[in-house]
């Protein structure tokens, strides 16, 4: 099920707040527009939303704390 486009979609999902909002509003549609398979689109639709938000916030905090 894991493919480079799927991995790129997930990376963007965790790091791009505007994209994350669009995906949460229409997970299957955004996944299909990104060219993901039906199985991958369904996996996106079933994502743990609270867990996604927690992880995204954690990554953002780590990014802010990292020295430039």
SVG drawing of the C-alpha trace seen along z (x, -y; Angstrom):
<svg xmlns="http://www.w3.org/2000/svg" viewBox="-15 -30 36 32">
<polyline fill="none" stroke="black" stroke-width="0.4" points="0.0,0.0 2.9,-2.4 4.1,-4.2 6.2,-7.4 3.0,-9.4 1.3,-8.1 4.3,-8.9 4.6,-12.4 0.8,-12.9 1.3,-11.9 4.4,-14.1 2.5,-17.1 -0.5,-16.2 1.6,-16.4 3.5,-19.6 1.0,-21.8 -1.9,-23.1 -3.9,-24.4 -3.6,-21.1 -4.5,-19.2 -7.7,-21.3 -8.7,-20.5 -8.0,-16.8 -10.0,-16.7 -12.9,-18.4 -12.8,-15.9 -10.3,-13.1 -11.3,-10.8 -11.6,-13.6 -8.2,-15.1 -6.6,-11.7 -8.1,-10.9 -7.1,-14.3 -3.5,-13.5 -3.6,-10.3 -3.8,-7.9 -5.4,-4.5 -8.8,-3.6 -7.2,-1.7 -4.9,-4.5 -7.8,-7.0 -9.8,-4.9 -6.8,-4.8 -6.7,-8.6 -10.4,-8.7 -9.9,-6.5 -7.0,-8.4 -7.1,-9.1 -7.9,-12.8 -6.9,-13.6 -3.7,-11.7 -3.0,-13.5 -3.5,-16.9 -1.2,-15.9 1.6,-14.7 1.3,-17.7 1.6,-20.1 4.5,-18.1 6.4,-18.3 5.7,-22.0 7.0,-22.6 10.2,-20.6 10.7,-22.6 10.4,-25.9 12.8,-24.7 15.5,-23.4 18.4,-25.8 18.8,-27.4"/>
</svg>
